[in-house]
Amino acid sequence: MVIDKKPKTSFLQKLALLFFGILLSLILVEATLRLGGFILLTVQGYRNAISLKDKGNFVILCLGESTTACGGKDSYPSQLERILNESGSGIKFTVVNKGIWATSSEAIASLISKNLDRYSPDMVVTMIGINDRTRPEWYRNGLFNFIHYVRIFKLVEYLMLNIDNLFWRANIVIPSDKYYMILGRFYLRDGRFCEASERFKKAIEVNPANEMAYLHLALFYHYLDEQNRDKAEPTYRKCIEVNPRSDLCYVQLGIMYFEDSRFELAEECLKKSVAIKPCEFNCTRLSLLYEKTSRLNKAIDVLELFRKNNQSFIACGVLEILYQKQGNLRRAQEYANLAEQLKKSGYIAMTRFNYRKIAGEVLDANKKLVCVQYPVRSIMPLKDMLQGYQGIIFVDNEKIFKDALSRDGYDYYFYDHFGGDFGHATRQGNKLLAENIAGAILKEINKGKVINAAN
């Protein structure tokens, strides 16, 4: 009798082998996709270089959030193009504004390869990170961002969008509102806003009780579709009808009423948002309404109440400005010092991860990178975060804006307190920002570094 002495494989061992096999397969697929991407980018980079020489323009790509996107012809990228073309440098500049309202550094970083390929810029200007602080902690810890950069995830996203395009053309409806919400967010990340809005409409068609679909659609009408902006109010109202406890809908509807000078309705909505969720964003928006309607004491009271249970440099920055306007310089200085202490922690992990990814891809593509610090903020945390990268042009907006605010007043340069110690810029604020950035760019051009790098 032959006895089989081969040891039996246990269930756990089989499971471990299966897991190892799947993991190894994923690693091989990921490596193949990355190698293919590298080859494609190399070939495309060569084609772009030829295209740039034929075109003759010096192309600057501006990346950022609403502080970059907003303003139209008065935005800082638009004014930057005018200033550079009137500088007498003999170079024709084209500035592309790819700022996206309410975006995060993760979304900007996820599109960097596509934007480099699409616009073939000689230079990339970044001013990013301010919105990351509003993301949930689980989102900000860096792991979620890492997943988005895995090529397999991008392949899945690519396949989903292409399959959706086929279904859409064939008028095939998938009976899942979650499916359309996922696609809508994919399109948002890609900057394809009209396609995103159509998916949110389809999600509502499939499930008329989908609160987030109404909110996303209302935000689209409110901020991105000027011709249909009048549809934003009833869409916000429908969102509130579905969920009367939606502070997000109340605060955004309040902001829209505020923009339209319908202050009583704005106050009603903003107070409801604070009552439902007294968070930093809701409280600062209600405080801003009181400030702009000459109720300074109420504006201060809202934020002082919020500050009792929250360590927020944004609230401290706003309180510093409000106490200055009130003439209480002692309290203003106290909050200035506190805001500075709270800001010393530097950039969060999410911003560091994404900013360094952007810097790496831009510099690897042999493009010049201009990293702009927000107005009145110290440049040092930005420089510290990007240590190790060579050739970055940093633009410091601390002293130039602090001097300007001291001379002309806060409201001349900003129309809100979005960042706490700064806000969304007025035409004059964007002009000052554009002039400072233009000065840094022209300084490099005069050294001959930028043009040589582009050629």
C-alpha positions as a printed Julia matrix, in Angstrom:
455×3 Matrix{Float64}:
   0.0     0.0     0.0
   1.35    3.43   -0.97
   0.82    5.99    1.72
   0.44    9.6     0.54
   2.59   11.59    2.9
   1.89   14.91    1.17
   0.65   17.31    3.86
  -2.89   18.52    3.46
  -3.48   22.23    2.87
  -5.75   23.77    5.47
  -8.63   26.07    4.63
  -6.75   29.09    6.07
  -3.69   28.24    3.98
  -5.83   28.04    0.84
  -7.43   31.36    1.71
  -4.02   32.95    2.26
  -2.76   31.6    -1.07
  -5.86   32.92   -2.83
  -5.4    36.34   -1.26
  -1.69   36.35   -2.17
  -2.51   35.4    -5.75
  -5.07   38.18   -6.09
  -2.67   40.7    -4.53
   0.17   39.66   -6.84
  -2.15   39.93   -9.86
  -3.23   43.43   -8.83
   0.4    44.49   -8.37
   1.29   43.19  -11.84
  -1.71   44.97  -13.41
  -0.83   48.19  -11.56
   2.82   47.99  -12.7
   1.72   47.38  -16.31
  -0.68   50.32  -16.24
   1.97   52.62  -14.79
   4.56   51.56  -17.39
   2.0    52.12  -20.14
   1.14   55.51  -18.68
   4.8    56.5   -18.53
   5.36   55.54  -22.19
   2.19   57.38  -23.25
   3.17   60.54  -21.35
   6.67   60.47  -22.85
   5.31   60.23  -26.4
   2.65   62.85  -25.69
   5.25   65.15  -24.12
   7.28   65.04  -27.33
   4.2    65.85  -29.4
   3.27   68.69  -27.04
   6.75   70.19  -27.32
   6.41   70.3   -31.13
   2.9    71.76  -30.79
   4.13   74.49  -28.44
   6.87   75.57  -30.83
   4.31   75.82  -33.66
   1.89   77.75  -31.46
   4.42   80.31  -30.25
   2.5    81.22  -27.07
   3.82   80.83  -23.55
   1.03   78.9   -21.83
   0.39   79.22  -18.09
  -2.03   76.84  -16.38
  -3.57   78.12  -13.12
  -4.86   75.49  -10.68
  -6.88   76.17   -7.55
 -10.27   76.38   -5.9
 -12.86   79.18   -5.93
 -10.16   81.74   -5.04
  -8.76   81.0    -8.52
 -11.98   80.2   -10.39
 -14.2    83.11   -9.35
 -14.27   86.59  -10.81
 -14.58   86.08  -14.56
 -12.57   88.81  -16.29
 -11.6    90.1   -12.83
 -10.23   86.74  -11.61
  -6.53   86.71  -10.91
  -5.71   84.42  -13.92
  -7.52   86.81  -16.31
  -5.75   89.83  -14.86
  -2.44   87.93  -14.86
  -2.72   87.37  -18.61
  -3.38   91.07  -19.23
  -0.51   92.19  -16.99
   1.98   89.8   -18.59
   0.97   90.72  -22.15
   1.29   94.43  -21.33
   4.69   94.0   -19.66
   6.72   94.6   -22.81
   8.52   91.26  -22.53
   8.0    90.47  -26.21
   6.33   87.17  -25.3
   2.71   86.28  -26.05
   1.15   84.77  -22.92
  -1.95   82.59  -22.69
  -3.27   81.95  -19.16
  -5.71   79.07  -18.66
  -7.95   79.27  -15.58
  -8.64   75.73  -14.32
  -9.81   76.78  -10.88
 -12.77   74.71   -9.69
 -15.29   75.96   -7.17
 -15.43   73.99   -3.86
 -12.79   71.49   -4.97
 -10.03   69.86   -2.91
  -6.33   69.27   -3.43
  -7.16   65.6    -4.04
  -9.42   66.45   -6.99
  -6.85   68.88   -8.44
  -4.05   66.33   -8.08
  -6.14   63.56   -9.67
  -6.52   65.7   -12.83
  -2.94   66.97  -13.09
  -1.8    64.45  -15.73
  -4.89   65.09  -17.85
  -4.49   68.88  -17.6
  -0.8    68.74  -18.5
  -1.67   66.64  -21.52
  -4.66   68.73  -22.57
  -3.21   72.25  -22.24
   0.51   71.61  -22.83
   1.52   74.42  -20.44
   5.02   75.86  -20.15
   4.27   76.79  -16.56
   1.81   75.73  -13.85
   0.65   78.12  -11.11
  -0.88   76.58   -7.98
  -2.71   78.14   -5.03
  -4.43   75.22   -3.31
  -5.3    73.52   -0.04
  -7.73   75.88    1.7
 -10.76   73.59    1.2
  -9.06   70.47    2.56
  -9.74   71.51    6.16
 -13.5    71.12    5.55
 -13.2    67.43    4.57
 -14.01   64.72    7.13
 -11.11   63.32    9.17
 -11.36   59.89    7.5
 -11.01   61.64    4.13
  -8.11   63.83    5.24
  -5.86   61.09    6.62
  -4.19   60.43    3.26
  -5.37   56.82    2.7
  -8.41   57.87    0.68
  -6.18   60.03   -1.53
  -3.76   57.16   -2.09
  -6.58   54.93   -3.36
  -7.56   57.54   -5.94
  -4.06   57.47   -7.45
  -3.95   53.7    -7.88
  -4.1    53.1   -11.63
  -6.56   50.22  -11.21
  -9.0    52.62   -9.56
  -8.53   55.04  -12.45
  -9.06   52.2   -14.92
 -12.34   51.29  -13.21
 -13.41   54.95  -13.32
 -12.46   55.19  -17.01
 -14.41   52.04  -17.89
 -17.46   53.19  -15.91
 -17.55   56.55  -17.7
 -17.21   54.92  -21.12
 -19.89   52.32  -20.39
 -22.13   55.09  -19.07
 -21.59   57.05  -22.28
 -22.73   54.05  -24.31
 -25.8    53.52  -22.1
 -26.6    57.25  -22.24
 -26.49   57.34  -26.03
 -28.68   54.24  -26.21
 -31.09   55.79  -23.66
 -30.66   52.81  -21.32
 -31.66   53.67  -17.73
 -29.96   51.89  -14.84
 -32.48   51.55  -11.98
 -30.08   52.79   -9.3
 -29.8    56.37   -8.1
 -26.52   55.47   -6.35
 -25.07   54.49   -9.74
 -25.87   57.92  -11.16
 -24.56   59.7    -8.05
 -21.21   57.91   -8.37
 -21.01   58.84  -12.06
 -22.01   62.43  -11.31
 -19.16   62.74   -8.82
 -16.73   61.2   -11.32
 -17.76   63.81  -13.88
 -17.41   66.57  -11.27
 -13.86   65.44  -10.49
 -13.16   65.57  -14.22
 -14.52   69.12  -14.54
 -17.34   67.94  -16.83
 -20.07   69.82  -15.01
 -22.92   69.61  -17.53
 -22.58   65.82  -17.75
 -22.46   65.66  -13.96
 -25.69   67.67  -13.69
 -27.46   65.33  -16.14
 -26.52   62.34  -13.96
 -27.85   64.08  -10.85
 -31.12   64.72  -12.7
 -31.26   61.04  -13.63
 -30.63   60.07   -9.99
 -33.65   62.19   -9.0
 -35.72   60.59  -11.76
 -34.85   57.13  -10.4
 -35.28   58.16   -6.76
 -37.17   61.43   -6.12
 -36.17   61.23   -2.42
 -32.42   61.48   -3.1
 -31.46   64.52   -1.02
 -27.84   64.72   -2.23
 -28.88   64.64   -5.88
 -31.05   67.75   -5.32
 -28.2    69.45   -3.45
 -25.61   68.75   -6.15
 -28.0    69.91   -8.87
 -28.86   73.09   -6.95
 -25.15   73.85   -6.48
 -24.66   73.41  -10.23
 -27.45   75.9   -11.04
 -26.25   78.29   -8.33
 -22.55   78.47   -9.15
 -21.93   77.01  -12.58
 -24.98   77.61  -14.79
 -25.63   81.35  -14.95
 -28.4    80.97  -17.54
 -30.39   78.65  -15.26
 -29.47   80.2   -11.91
 -33.17   80.85  -11.22
 -33.62   77.06  -10.96
 -31.3    76.91   -7.95
 -33.84   78.24   -5.4
 -36.64   75.72   -6.13
 -34.06   72.9    -6.26
 -32.66   73.89   -2.85
 -36.24   74.04   -1.55
 -36.93   70.56   -2.9
 -33.83   69.3    -1.1
 -35.13   70.82    2.14
 -38.55   69.26    1.52
 -36.89   65.84    1.25
 -34.74   66.48    4.34
 -35.84   69.4     6.57
 -32.67   68.84    8.67
 -30.24   69.51    5.82
 -27.97   72.28    7.07
 -26.06   72.1     3.76
 -29.16   73.11    1.8
 -30.1    75.86    4.24
 -26.64   77.43    4.27
 -26.26   77.37    0.47
 -29.76   78.79   -0.03
 -28.91   81.46    2.54
 -25.72   82.31    0.63
 -27.7    82.67   -2.58
 -30.24   85.0    -0.91
 -27.34   86.99    0.53
 -25.77   87.34   -2.94
 -29.13   88.59   -4.23
 -29.46   91.11   -1.33
 -32.54   89.29    0.0
 -31.23   89.66    3.52
 -34.31   88.65    5.53
 -34.59   85.33    3.71
 -30.82   84.9     3.97
 -30.91   85.4     7.74
 -33.78   82.93    8.11
 -31.91   80.2     6.2
 -28.52   80.82    7.77
 -29.95   80.81   11.3
 -31.62   77.46   10.55
 -28.33   76.04    9.28
 -26.6    77.09   12.51
 -29.45   75.69   14.64
 -29.18   72.33   12.86
 -25.37   72.22   12.85
 -23.36   75.04   14.49
 -20.18   74.26   12.51
 -17.48   76.67   11.4
 -18.78   77.21    7.86
 -22.4    77.85    8.91
 -21.43   80.19   11.75
 -18.99   82.25    9.68
 -21.62   82.7     6.96
 -24.22   83.95    9.43
 -21.59   86.22   11.0
 -20.76   87.65    7.56
 -24.44   88.45    6.95
 -24.63   90.39   10.21
 -21.39   92.21    9.43
 -22.52   93.27    5.94
 -25.88   94.45    7.27
 -24.22   96.68    9.9
 -24.91   94.41   12.9
 -21.34   94.06   14.08
 -22.16   93.02   17.65
 -24.34   90.15   16.4
 -21.6    89.09   14.0
 -19.15   88.88   16.9
 -21.63   87.1    19.19
 -22.19   84.27   16.67
 -18.48   83.49   16.46
 -17.76   83.99   20.15
 -20.44   81.38   20.89
 -18.91   79.02   18.34
 -15.43   79.6    19.78
 -16.44   78.42   23.25
 -16.31   74.79   22.15
 -14.09   74.91   19.06
 -10.42   75.63   18.35
 -10.7    77.26   14.92
  -8.12   79.56   13.37
 -10.73   80.55   10.76
 -13.1    81.85   13.45
 -10.19   83.54   15.24
  -9.11   85.24   12.02
 -12.61   86.57   11.39
 -12.97   87.75   14.99
  -9.67   89.62   14.67
 -11.1    91.55   11.68
 -14.47   92.17   13.36
 -12.89   93.52   16.55
 -10.66   95.8    14.45
 -13.77   97.22   12.79
 -15.37   97.65   16.2
 -12.3    99.53   17.41
 -11.44   96.98   20.09
  -7.77   96.6    19.18
  -6.86   94.66   22.32
  -9.31   91.85   21.53
  -8.3    91.99   17.87
  -4.66   91.39   18.81
  -5.61   88.56   21.17
  -7.39   86.75   18.35
  -4.58   87.52   15.91
  -2.13   85.81   18.26
  -4.46   82.86   18.84
  -5.06   82.4    15.1
  -1.31   82.4    14.5
  -0.79   79.72   17.17
  -3.5    77.51   15.7
  -2.04   77.85   12.19
   1.43   76.7    13.28
   0.43   73.07   12.87
   0.98   73.62    9.13
  -0.66   71.72    6.3
  -2.76   68.61    6.96
  -1.63   65.21    5.63
  -4.11   65.31    2.75
  -2.75   68.62    1.43
   0.89   67.57    1.83
   0.28   64.31   -0.03
  -1.52   65.95   -2.95
   0.64   69.07   -3.24
   3.79   66.95   -3.43
   2.16   64.73   -6.06
   1.33   67.79   -8.18
   4.86   69.18   -7.78
   6.41   65.87   -8.76
   4.32   65.44  -11.9
   4.78   69.04  -13.08
   8.55   69.03  -12.58
   8.94   65.52  -14.05
   7.18   66.83  -17.17
   9.86   69.55  -17.4
   7.38   72.34  -16.7
   8.07   75.31  -14.46
   6.08   75.34  -11.22
   4.94   78.49   -9.42
   3.57   77.84   -5.92
   1.53   80.77   -4.59
   0.73   81.25   -0.92
  -2.69   82.64   -0.03
  -2.94   86.35    0.86
  -1.55   87.36    4.31
  -0.36   83.78    5.0
   3.3    82.98    5.72
   5.2    81.34    2.87
   7.32   79.17    5.2
   4.85   76.25    5.7
   4.52   75.99    1.91
   8.3    75.95    1.44
   8.73   73.41    4.23
   6.1    71.13    2.71
   7.85   71.13   -0.69
  11.4    70.63    0.55
  13.44   68.45   -1.77
  11.96   69.76   -5.01
  14.31   71.92   -7.06
  13.41   74.89   -9.25
  10.04   75.84   -7.71
   9.17   79.54   -7.88
   7.46   80.6    -4.62
   5.22   83.67   -4.44
   4.92   85.26   -0.99
   1.7    87.24   -0.46
   2.05   87.94    3.25
   3.65   91.4     3.54
   2.22   92.85    0.34
  -1.36   92.08    1.44
  -0.88   93.01    5.09
   0.49   96.4     4.01
  -2.39   96.86    1.56
  -5.03   95.95    4.16
  -3.48   98.36    6.64
  -3.55  101.1     4.02
  -6.92  100.57    2.28
  -8.97   98.38    4.6
 -10.08   94.76    4.4
 -13.26   95.3     2.36
 -11.32   96.92   -0.5
  -9.57   93.63   -1.24
 -11.97   90.89   -0.01
 -15.75   90.55    0.04
 -15.99   87.77    2.64
 -13.93   85.9     5.29
 -13.66   82.58    3.48
 -10.17   81.81    4.76
 -10.54   83.49    8.14
  -7.73   86.0     7.74
  -8.51   86.46    4.03
 -11.46   85.85    1.71
 -12.58   85.71   -1.89
 -10.92   88.65   -3.56
 -12.54   91.7    -5.11
 -11.28   92.98   -8.44
  -8.66   95.0    -6.57
  -7.61   92.0    -4.48
  -7.21   89.8    -7.55
  -5.26   92.57   -9.25
  -2.8    92.77   -6.36
  -2.47   88.98   -6.42
  -1.95   88.91  -10.19
   0.63   91.71  -10.07
   2.67   89.86   -7.45
   2.56   86.59   -9.39
   3.4    88.39  -12.64
   6.4    90.01  -10.97
   7.77   86.62   -9.94
   7.21   85.16  -13.42
   8.8    88.1   -15.25
  11.77   88.01  -12.87
  12.43   84.41  -13.88
  11.92   85.21  -17.56
  14.45   88.04  -17.34
  16.93   85.54  -15.92
  16.31   83.39  -19.0
  15.39   80.34  -16.92
  11.73   79.93  -17.88
  12.03   80.26  -21.64
  15.05   77.96  -21.75
  13.13   75.33  -19.78
  10.13   75.6   -22.1
  12.26   75.18  -25.2
